[in-house]
Structures are given as structure tokens and as C-alpha cells.
């Protein structure tokens, strides 16, 4: 056997390069959804809800409510300069911000309850993103046509007709966005007055900024981003699963009845196959572009349009409707097994908890509203110094007293401190009126602040700290209000 020595300067033939594997993209553009027009009960329901909510939003600032002289007559108004919230007969002051907290709690728990019962019914019908997106899509269909026409227009060359349609659509979108931003500002200003300032071009830069801000967000979210808000930006789909269980009613494809699916000729038999003919109509009408036949998905907003589309197809091919329907997981499992369904279980542990929270919070708010006073009294005792010993031997404590008069008329209150013997009260600036009680005039619908000095003989005190009550009487309305505090003296 011959061996050959290979010198060091001998070059070996290179190995053939290995074929590189295609790298998986870390990001993929989301396919644009082109929802198809469909007519059915859920589509009509969505139009009715949209018309109602948009009507309330745009016209509510123009509703009037008589509150008497020198009071705004706008039914719903957030009066920032006056630091007041008006809602028809209710008038909420900054000190009553807990009412806003209660409303937010009721809204959140109500949303939890609705989700546990009907899935994402809020997202599909009443969410502002859904409502305004439906409105913008209606404009798009009116200008550019239905699904097939819009796809051809987007994929076609840039022509004068295409430019005209695109410009027209976006101009209408901008007009709606401006109306939306302007309507929101009307809730914070008197609507007729602000409208007059707009026509006279006398609007402040602050109002122009906020109108522009809400116009831009409406145009961007409802016209450009659309379903991506629901899929990527909104946090609600991420934790809605915690509100759902096997008894929650959601949009469901009845796979036990629809499979095996596939195209079918008229001459073919229905034996050995499902009712789904794989027409993809449910996908084409979906505003987020999903296939409900793949099961529950985070992208599904529960609007029910796929039900309308599928029912329309079932009528054409002569099969029973509701292949896609609103149903619970429990009922679907029973139907698949050929067993009777148990109906809807509305009252179950989680719904009972939500109902209990709603009842408790709602009851507390109702009781608070019914028992709320037309006068609020607050007092703060000076801490430095804790007390002053006067030359005549009396002990003086000083307080800051604030009185809120919620009535639309000026009132005069009589302030006293019963239970503290020989107490002498005086208001700074009115020391000559010192006595066992003092008169306090309060303007209508206003807060007045007073500096109060209370002097007591040392021998009248029983200790270093004496609990006392400040009593405020309105003799005209025969009403009294009190607040507890303490009077401090030497040990």
C-alpha cells in the first residue's frame, strides 16, 4: 500500500458550503382586514346601538336643565373653572369625588358581570373603539364599495379615480373626527356659547389644542389602526379569560355539526359530512379578520356578524341555521354527546359575587345621595402653638373653619360651642362681636373660610384635652350641622 506524504504547503480542496436555512422573521406585517357587508339581526343590533350611542354623545351637551338664576343650564357639564360636575339634577363638588370612585367601581364590576354572562358583548357592541370604527367603515363602504371593490382598489394602480376616492374618504373621516373632538370639548364648556365662539373664530388656544388632540386620536384609532387597537393595544382581552367560565355565552362554532367541512356540489349527498361548506363568509365579515372555526381567540370581539353571514349561507343551501351561534361550552359538550342541554346558568358563584358588589356599592351611593347635606363643615385646629395662655388667665385655641353652602341663595349661620362652659368665640376681623355664639354669613353656592379663636377660663377645663363640638345653625331653614374637635390646654 503506497502512502503519500502531503507537504505543509499543500492546499486541500474546500468543502462545499452548507445550505443556509431561511431565518424566521421576528416581525410580520398584519394583513389588512376588509370586512364584508352583511345584513342580519346582529348587524341591525349593532347599527341600533351605534345610532343610540353616537346620538347621545353628540347631542347630550345641548340638553338644558334649569338650575335657577346664576347657575349653568347645561344638563351635563364638567365646570373646571367652577370646580363642579353637573349631571341633570345632581351637582357634585370636588369634596365629593368619592361619587366618581363609586361610579367607576360600578362600571368595572358591571363589565365583569356582562363578560361572565355574555362574553365580550361590551367589545362587540358598545365600546367606543367599536362604535367609531363601525362608523368609519360605513363611510369607507359608501365611498370605495364593498370588500371586493376595496381590495381591487388598494391593489390597483394609482389613478385619478383612486386618488379621488381615497381623498374623499379621508376628508369625511376628518370631518367626523373634528365633530367628535369638538363634541367632547362641549362637555367642559357651555355648548351654545362655545359654538358661537367657534363661528366667530374666537376660540382659545387651549380649546384648539384639545379639539386637535381628540380629532387626531379619533382619526388614527378608528380610521387607520382599527382592529389593531382591540388586538394589540387594549388590555381587556388579556384578562377577560378570568371572567369567563364554561357557562359563559360566547360566539361559538358548532364543530360537532359543521365537521367534516369542505366544498359541496348540489348533487352531492350530506351523508358523512358536516354542514360547513368552507365558504369563508364568516371570515370575510369579521372586523378583525379571524376564523371563528378555529375556536375562541383573543382577536374575537363577540360582535356576532359571523353568525349573520353563516345563517345567510345556511338558508341558501337548505340547512338549519345557527351553525355559528352564541352558546356556552357546557351546552356545546352536551349537544356533541347528543344529551339535553341545561340552559343558561345565570346565577352562579362569580355572578352572585358581582351582583352583590353592585348591590352594596349602588346602595351605599344611593343612600349617600339621598342623605347628602346642603352644607358641609370642616375644621382644623392650629398645631403651632397648641394653645395660648392670655394675660387674663384664659386659654385660647385657634381653628380654621370652612363652610360649604351648596344652596343657590346666601345664608347666615350661627356658630356656637355647646358643652364647653364659658367659651367665648370670635372671628378674626370681627373681634368686637365675640360671645357665646357668632354670626357667619355665607355666599350662595360657595365655600367660605374663617379664622376662629375660642377662649375659655383655665378653671373651666377638666384636663389637657377636652372633646368639644362646633354647632352650626341655620335658623331660616331650621337646620343644624355639627363637627367634633378638641380644645387643648395645660396639663
Secondary structure, DSSP 8 states (H G I E B T S, - for coil): -------TT----------------S-------------SHHHHHHHHHHHHHHHHHHHGGG-B----TTS--BSEEEETTTTEEEETTEEEEGGGTHHHHHHHHHHHHHHHHHHHHHSSHIIIII-HHHHHHHHHHHHHHHHH-SHHHHHHHHHS---HHHHHHHHHHHHHHHHHHHHHHHHHHHTTS-HHHHHHHHHTT---HHHHHHHHHHHHHHIIIIIIITHHIIIII-SHHHHGGGG--TT--EEEE-HHHH-S-----TTS--TTS-S-----HHHHT-TT---GGG---TT-----HHHHHHHHHHHHHT--S-SEEEE-HHHHHHHHTT--------SSHHHHHHHHHHHHHHHHHHHHHHH--SEEEEEEE--SSS-EE-TTSEEEEEEEEEEEE-SSS-EEEEEE-TTSTT-EEEETTEEEEEESEEEEEE-TTEEEEEEEEEEEEGGG--SSEEEEEEEEEETTTTEEEEEEEEEE---
